[in-house]
Amino acid sequence: SESRSHLRGALSTFTDGDLQVIPDWFRERGWSLERILQVLCWHEPHHQGQAHAALNLWKGSHG
């Protein structure tokens, strides 16, 4: 998908040496690139789980 291509392109601009860098737009939170990637890896699958839970609840209440 296009979103996946954009993400892969963005990630390819970083190296392992960049993991401890805190980007300007996350300076207030104190989040390094490593932390941002950890949250991203948790956050997106979390939405998938929410969608499945909602669908299963709907199916359960609508026979």
N, C-alpha and C positions, 0 to 999 in steps of 0.2 A: 504494500500500500504506500501511498505518497507520504503519509505521516511517518511510517517506519523508515522510509528513505531519508526523510529530513532528520530524524533522530540519529540514524547511523552516520549521516554526513557530519552532524554536529559533534557526535562523540569521537569521530575519527580525527578531530582537530586537537584532541587532548592526548597527553602521554601519562604514564604512571607517575611521573614527576609532578604533574599538575594536581594530583589528588588532594594535596593539603592546601591548595590555593583557595582562598575565600574570595569569590567574585564580588565585585562592588555591589551588585544588586542583592547580595545575601549577607553583606557585611553586618547589617543591623542584627540579624539572627545569629551571626557567627558560624554559618554553615559553610564547610569546605565542599569542594567538588565531590569528595568521597561521600559526605553526608547527603548531599543532594541526590546522588545516584542511589544511595541506600533507600531514601524516602521514595524516589521514583519507582524502584523495584518493588516496594511494598504497596504504594498508593494505587498504581494502575491495576494490579490483580485484585485489590480490595474492591474496586468498582465492579469488576467481573463477578465477584462473589455476591455483591449487593444485587446485581441484576438477576442472578440465578435465584437468590432467596426471594426476591419480589415475584419472579415468574412462578416459582413453586408455590408461594402463598396464594397467588391468583388462581393457579390451576386447582389448588386444594379447595378453594372457596367456590369455584365455578364448575366443579365436577369434572 
